[in-house]
Amino acid sequence: FTATPLQPGRYEPEGLYLSAPFQGSQVITQLFGENPDFYRQFVYSGVALRGHNGIDFGTATGTNVLATDQGEVIYVGFEAGGFGLYVKLQHRWGESLVAHMGRADVTTGQRVSRGQILGISDNSGGSMGPHLHFGIRIFPYARDDGWGGFVDPMPFMDPADIVLPRYA
């Protein structure tokens, strides 16, 4: 697998295709890069975010949250004003993160398979309603790139797994 940079925060997938981080089909409620004025309050490695650093899906409370690829749980944590309850996985290609969960059913150090349940979605942390935040980092990444090292997950996903918002 390799990823070719198109512009900061945007990559062209070459051999990486992820399964959906949820069960069923979910509408995107916020795309990567949106709302820069709001997101500049969040800082990674001393650099304010340039916009939303993932994709938000309008999942109902209690929706199963799934691993998008096999890997290892490297962190289960909570940020009251940010991600809420979140799970971060390390994969052969980088990291994935799912956030605003209501429950995590995995522990740090646990190996997971693609499609394995990580927990359930909810409305935890700095969230204005039930949804699932999904972000990925591709190795190598720089946390000070204005995106916290995250890239747009959309090109790495199957279009059948997502529903674009009406404005897109």
ChimeraX commands (.cxc) that place a marker at each C-alpha (Angstrom):
marker #1 position 0.00,0.00,0.00 radius 0.5
marker #1 position 1.12,3.56,-0.73 radius 0.5
marker #1 position -0.65,6.91,-0.71 radius 0.5
marker #1 position 0.22,9.75,-3.05 radius 0.5
marker #1 position -0.32,13.28,-1.67 radius 0.5
marker #1 position -2.59,15.41,-3.86 radius 0.5
marker #1 position -2.64,18.43,-1.54 radius 0.5
marker #1 position -2.26,18.82,2.25 radius 0.5
marker #1 position -4.70,16.47,3.98 radius 0.5
marker #1 position -5.76,14.79,0.70 radius 0.5
marker #1 position -4.35,11.51,-0.59 radius 0.5
marker #1 position -4.98,9.22,-3.54 radius 0.5
marker #1 position -5.47,5.61,-2.35 radius 0.5
marker #1 position -3.32,2.94,-3.91 radius 0.5
marker #1 position -4.36,-0.44,-2.55 radius 0.5
marker #1 position -6.08,0.59,0.69 radius 0.5
marker #1 position -9.82,0.13,0.98 radius 0.5
marker #1 position -11.49,0.22,4.35 radius 0.5
marker #1 position -14.78,-1.26,5.46 radius 0.5
marker #1 position -17.35,1.03,7.06 radius 0.5
marker #1 position -16.85,1.97,10.73 radius 0.5
marker #1 position -20.54,1.22,11.41 radius 0.5
marker #1 position -23.30,-1.22,10.57 radius 0.5
marker #1 position -25.77,-0.26,7.87 radius 0.5
marker #1 position -25.70,2.80,5.64 radius 0.5
marker #1 position -25.18,6.17,7.32 radius 0.5
marker #1 position -25.51,9.76,6.09 radius 0.5
marker #1 position -22.43,11.97,6.36 radius 0.5
marker #1 position -23.20,14.99,8.54 radius 0.5
marker #1 position -19.80,16.70,8.20 radius 0.5
marker #1 position -17.08,16.23,5.60 radius 0.5
marker #1 position -13.31,16.46,5.99 radius 0.5
marker #1 position -12.05,20.07,6.03 radius 0.5
marker #1 position -15.36,21.72,6.81 radius 0.5
marker #1 position -15.94,24.48,9.39 radius 0.5
marker #1 position -12.39,25.85,9.74 radius 0.5
marker #1 position -13.48,28.72,12.01 radius 0.5
marker #1 position -14.85,26.28,14.59 radius 0.5
marker #1 position -12.00,23.76,14.43 radius 0.5
marker #1 position -9.13,26.21,14.85 radius 0.5
marker #1 position -9.78,26.05,18.61 radius 0.5
marker #1 position -8.31,22.51,18.58 radius 0.5
marker #1 position -4.51,22.27,18.48 radius 0.5
marker #1 position -2.17,19.38,17.61 radius 0.5
marker #1 position 1.56,19.80,18.31 radius 0.5
marker #1 position 1.14,23.56,18.63 radius 0.5
marker #1 position -0.75,24.00,15.33 radius 0.5
marker #1 position -4.44,24.89,15.13 radius 0.5
marker #1 position -6.63,22.67,12.96 radius 0.5
marker #1 position -7.43,23.99,9.48 radius 0.5
marker #1 position -10.86,22.33,9.49 radius 0.5
marker #1 position -12.68,19.14,10.45 radius 0.5
marker #1 position -10.12,16.33,10.53 radius 0.5
marker #1 position -12.38,13.39,9.78 radius 0.5
marker #1 position -15.85,12.47,8.58 radius 0.5
marker #1 position -18.93,12.55,10.82 radius 0.5
marker #1 position -21.69,10.03,10.21 radius 0.5
marker #1 position -25.22,10.52,11.57 radius 0.5
marker #1 position -25.34,7.26,13.48 radius 0.5
marker #1 position -28.13,6.73,15.98 radius 0.5
marker #1 position -27.22,6.14,19.61 radius 0.5
marker #1 position -26.39,2.47,20.10 radius 0.5
marker #1 position -25.18,1.77,16.54 radius 0.5
marker #1 position -22.38,-0.80,16.49 radius 0.5
marker #1 position -19.00,0.80,15.77 radius 0.5
marker #1 position -16.71,-1.47,13.73 radius 0.5
marker #1 position -12.98,-1.80,13.00 radius 0.5
marker #1 position -12.39,-0.72,9.39 radius 0.5
marker #1 position -9.33,-2.97,9.06 radius 0.5
marker #1 position -7.42,-5.46,11.17 radius 0.5
marker #1 position -5.08,-3.96,13.71 radius 0.5
marker #1 position -4.33,-3.36,17.38 radius 0.5
marker #1 position -6.13,-1.11,19.86 radius 0.5
marker #1 position -3.50,1.44,20.88 radius 0.5
marker #1 position -5.70,3.75,22.94 radius 0.5
marker #1 position -9.13,3.90,24.53 radius 0.5
marker #1 position -9.64,7.35,26.00 radius 0.5
marker #1 position -11.99,10.20,26.81 radius 0.5
marker #1 position -11.83,13.92,25.94 radius 0.5
marker #1 position -14.65,15.87,27.59 radius 0.5
marker #1 position -14.57,18.85,25.19 radius 0.5
marker #1 position -13.41,16.96,22.11 radius 0.5
marker #1 position -13.67,13.35,20.95 radius 0.5
marker #1 position -15.55,12.11,24.02 radius 0.5
marker #1 position -15.08,8.35,24.35 radius 0.5
marker #1 position -12.81,7.23,21.50 radius 0.5
marker #1 position -10.84,4.25,20.28 radius 0.5
marker #1 position -7.62,4.50,18.29 radius 0.5
marker #1 position -6.31,1.52,16.29 radius 0.5
marker #1 position -2.93,0.96,14.68 radius 0.5
marker #1 position -2.90,-0.80,11.30 radius 0.5
marker #1 position -0.14,-1.81,8.88 radius 0.5
marker #1 position -0.81,1.44,6.97 radius 0.5
marker #1 position -1.36,3.89,9.85 radius 0.5
marker #1 position -4.04,4.66,12.44 radius 0.5
marker #1 position -7.81,4.93,12.58 radius 0.5
marker #1 position -9.90,6.67,15.19 radius 0.5
marker #1 position -13.60,6.47,16.02 radius 0.5
marker #1 position -15.08,8.96,18.48 radius 0.5
marker #1 position -18.15,10.20,20.37 radius 0.5
marker #1 position -18.88,6.64,21.46 radius 0.5
marker #1 position -21.17,5.58,24.30 radius 0.5
marker #1 position -19.30,2.40,25.15 radius 0.5
marker #1 position -16.02,0.77,24.17 radius 0.5
marker #1 position -15.94,-3.03,24.09 radius 0.5
marker #1 position -12.19,-3.31,23.45 radius 0.5
marker #1 position -9.07,-2.65,25.54 radius 0.5
marker #1 position -5.63,-1.28,24.80 radius 0.5
marker #1 position -3.35,-3.97,23.33 radius 0.5
marker #1 position -6.22,-6.05,21.96 radius 0.5
marker #1 position -5.92,-7.33,18.38 radius 0.5
marker #1 position -9.04,-6.76,16.27 radius 0.5
marker #1 position -10.19,-7.99,12.89 radius 0.5
marker #1 position -11.90,-6.04,10.11 radius 0.5
marker #1 position -15.58,-5.65,10.97 radius 0.5
marker #1 position -15.14,-6.49,14.67 radius 0.5
marker #1 position -17.36,-4.51,17.05 radius 0.5
marker #1 position -15.39,-1.86,18.95 radius 0.5
marker #1 position -18.35,-0.49,20.92 radius 0.5
marker #1 position -21.45,1.60,20.30 radius 0.5
marker #1 position -22.01,5.13,19.01 radius 0.5
marker #1 position -23.49,7.92,21.08 radius 0.5
marker #1 position -23.10,11.63,21.78 radius 0.5
marker #1 position -20.09,11.88,24.14 radius 0.5
marker #1 position -17.60,14.73,24.40 radius 0.5
marker #1 position -17.87,17.93,22.38 radius 0.5
marker #1 position -20.81,16.71,20.35 radius 0.5
marker #1 position -24.06,18.42,19.38 radius 0.5
marker #1 position -25.97,15.21,18.71 radius 0.5
marker #1 position -25.49,11.48,18.21 radius 0.5
marker #1 position -22.90,10.76,15.52 radius 0.5
marker #1 position -19.69,8.89,14.82 radius 0.5
marker #1 position -16.45,10.71,14.02 radius 0.5
marker #1 position -14.08,8.67,11.82 radius 0.5
marker #1 position -10.52,9.73,11.10 radius 0.5
marker #1 position -7.39,8.09,9.65 radius 0.5
marker #1 position -3.68,8.83,9.64 radius 0.5
marker #1 position -1.47,7.32,6.95 radius 0.5
marker #1 position 2.17,6.51,7.78 radius 0.5
marker #1 position 4.26,8.63,7.76 radius 0.5
marker #1 position 2.23,11.53,9.10 radius 0.5
marker #1 position 3.00,14.85,10.79 radius 0.5
marker #1 position 0.77,15.93,13.70 radius 0.5
marker #1 position 1.72,19.57,12.99 radius 0.5
marker #1 position 0.34,19.64,9.42 radius 0.5
marker #1 position -2.81,21.56,10.36 radius 0.5
marker #1 position -4.91,18.38,10.34 radius 0.5
marker #1 position -3.32,16.62,13.34 radius 0.5
marker #1 position -1.83,14.16,10.83 radius 0.5
marker #1 position -5.29,13.04,9.69 radius 0.5
marker #1 position -6.26,12.70,6.02 radius 0.5
marker #1 position -9.64,12.56,4.31 radius 0.5
marker #1 position -10.97,8.98,4.75 radius 0.5
marker #1 position -13.46,9.28,1.87 radius 0.5
marker #1 position -11.15,8.09,-0.95 radius 0.5
marker #1 position -10.36,4.94,1.05 radius 0.5
marker #1 position -14.00,3.92,1.58 radius 0.5
marker #1 position -16.49,2.00,-0.53 radius 0.5
marker #1 position -19.06,4.50,-1.88 radius 0.5
marker #1 position -21.79,1.92,-1.18 radius 0.5
marker #1 position -21.15,2.33,2.57 radius 0.5
marker #1 position -21.87,6.05,2.73 radius 0.5
marker #1 position -24.57,8.54,1.88 radius 0.5
marker #1 position -23.36,12.02,0.96 radius 0.5
marker #1 position -25.09,15.01,2.52 radius 0.5
marker #1 position -27.52,16.87,0.25 radius 0.5
marker #1 position -25.20,19.86,-0.06 radius 0.5
marker #1 position -22.27,17.78,-1.36 radius 0.5
marker link #1:1,2 radius 0.2
marker link #1:2,3 radius 0.2
marker link #1:3,4 radius 0.2
marker link #1:4,5 radius 0.2
marker link #1:5,6 radius 0.2
marker link #1:6,7 radius 0.2
marker link #1:7,8 radius 0.2
marker link #1:8,9 radius 0.2
marker link #1:9,10 radius 0.2
marker link #1:10,11 radius 0.2
marker link #1:11,12 radius 0.2
marker link #1:12,13 radius 0.2
marker link #1:13,14 radius 0.2
marker link #1:14,15 radius 0.2
marker link #1:15,16 radius 0.2
marker link #1:16,17 radius 0.2
marker link #1:17,18 radius 0.2
marker link #1:18,19 radius 0.2
marker link #1:19,20 radius 0.2
marker link #1:20,21 radius 0.2
marker link #1:21,22 radius 0.2
marker link #1:22,23 radius 0.2
marker link #1:23,24 radius 0.2
marker link #1:24,25 radius 0.2
marker link #1:25,26 radius 0.2
marker link #1:26,27 radius 0.2
marker link #1:27,28 radius 0.2
marker link #1:28,29 radius 0.2
marker link #1:29,30 radius 0.2
marker link #1:30,31 radius 0.2
marker link #1:31,32 radius 0.2
marker link #1:32,33 radius 0.2
marker link #1:33,34 radius 0.2
marker link #1:34,35 radius 0.2
marker link #1:35,36 radius 0.2
marker link #1:36,37 radius 0.2
marker link #1:37,38 radius 0.2
marker link #1:38,39 radius 0.2
marker link #1:39,40 radius 0.2
marker link #1:40,41 radius 0.2
marker link #1:41,42 radius 0.2
marker link #1:42,43 radius 0.2
marker link #1:43,44 radius 0.2
marker link #1:44,45 radius 0.2
marker link #1:45,46 radius 0.2
marker link #1:46,47 radius 0.2
marker link #1:47,48 radius 0.2
marker link #1:48,49 radius 0.2
marker link #1:49,50 radius 0.2
marker link #1:50,51 radius 0.2
marker link #1:51,52 radius 0.2
marker link #1:52,53 radius 0.2
marker link #1:53,54 radius 0.2
marker link #1:54,55 radius 0.2
marker link #1:55,56 radius 0.2
marker link #1:56,57 radius 0.2
marker link #1:57,58 radius 0.2
marker link #1:58,59 radius 0.2
marker link #1:59,60 radius 0.2
marker link #1:60,61 radius 0.2
marker link #1:61,62 radius 0.2
marker link #1:62,63 radius 0.2
marker link #1:63,64 radius 0.2
marker link #1:64,65 radius 0.2
marker link #1:65,66 radius 0.2
marker link #1:66,67 radius 0.2
marker link #1:67,68 radius 0.2
marker link #1:68,69 radius 0.2
marker link #1:69,70 radius 0.2
marker link #1:70,71 radius 0.2
marker link #1:71,72 radius 0.2
marker link #1:72,73 radius 0.2
marker link #1:73,74 radius 0.2
marker link #1:74,75 radius 0.2
marker link #1:75,76 radius 0.2
marker link #1:76,77 radius 0.2
marker link #1:77,78 radius 0.2
marker link #1:78,79 radius 0.2
marker link #1:79,80 radius 0.2
marker link #1:80,81 radius 0.2
marker link #1:81,82 radius 0.2
marker link #1:82,83 radius 0.2
marker link #1:83,84 radius 0.2
marker link #1:84,85 radius 0.2
marker link #1:85,86 radius 0.2
marker link #1:86,87 radius 0.2
marker link #1:87,88 radius 0.2
marker link #1:88,89 radius 0.2
marker link #1:89,90 radius 0.2
marker link #1:90,91 radius 0.2
marker link #1:91,92 radius 0.2
marker link #1:92,93 radius 0.2
marker link #1:93,94 radius 0.2
marker link #1:94,95 radius 0.2
marker link #1:95,96 radius 0.2
marker link #1:96,97 radius 0.2
marker link #1:97,98 radius 0.2
marker link #1:98,99 radius 0.2
marker link #1:99,100 radius 0.2
marker link #1:100,101 radius 0.2
marker link #1:101,102 radius 0.2
marker link #1:102,103 radius 0.2
marker link #1:103,104 radius 0.2
marker link #1:104,105 radius 0.2
marker link #1:105,106 radius 0.2
marker link #1:106,107 radius 0.2
marker link #1:107,108 radius 0.2
marker link #1:108,109 radius 0.2
marker link #1:109,110 radius 0.2
marker link #1:110,111 radius 0.2
marker link #1:111,112 radius 0.2
marker link #1:112,113 radius 0.2
marker link #1:113,114 radius 0.2
marker link #1:114,115 radius 0.2
marker link #1:115,116 radius 0.2
marker link #1:116,117 radius 0.2
marker link #1:117,118 radius 0.2
marker link #1:118,119 radius 0.2
marker link #1:119,120 radius 0.2
marker link #1:120,121 radius 0.2
marker link #1:121,122 radius 0.2
marker link #1:122,123 radius 0.2
marker link #1:123,124 radius 0.2
marker link #1:124,125 radius 0.2
marker link #1:125,126 radius 0.2
marker link #1:126,127 radius 0.2
marker link #1:127,128 radius 0.2
marker link #1:128,129 radius 0.2
marker link #1:129,130 radius 0.2
marker link #1:130,131 radius 0.2
marker link #1:131,132 radius 0.2
marker link #1:132,133 radius 0.2
marker link #1:133,134 radius 0.2
marker link #1:134,135 radius 0.2
marker link #1:135,136 radius 0.2
marker link #1:136,137 radius 0.2
marker link #1:137,138 radius 0.2
marker link #1:138,139 radius 0.2
marker link #1:139,140 radius 0.2
marker link #1:140,141 radius 0.2
marker link #1:141,142 radius 0.2
marker link #1:142,143 radius 0.2
marker link #1:143,144 radius 0.2
marker link #1:144,145 radius 0.2
marker link #1:145,146 radius 0.2
marker link #1:146,147 radius 0.2
marker link #1:147,148 radius 0.2
marker link #1:148,149 radius 0.2
marker link #1:149,150 radius 0.2
marker link #1:150,151 radius 0.2
marker link #1:151,152 radius 0.2
marker link #1:152,153 radius 0.2
marker link #1:153,154 radius 0.2
marker link #1:154,155 radius 0.2
marker link #1:155,156 radius 0.2
marker link #1:156,157 radius 0.2
marker link #1:157,158 radius 0.2
marker link #1:158,159 radius 0.2
marker link #1:159,160 radius 0.2
marker link #1:160,161 radius 0.2
marker link #1:161,162 radius 0.2
marker link #1:162,163 radius 0.2
marker link #1:163,164 radius 0.2
marker link #1:164,165 radius 0.2
marker link #1:165,166 radius 0.2
marker link #1:166,167 radius 0.2
marker link #1:167,168 radius 0.2
view
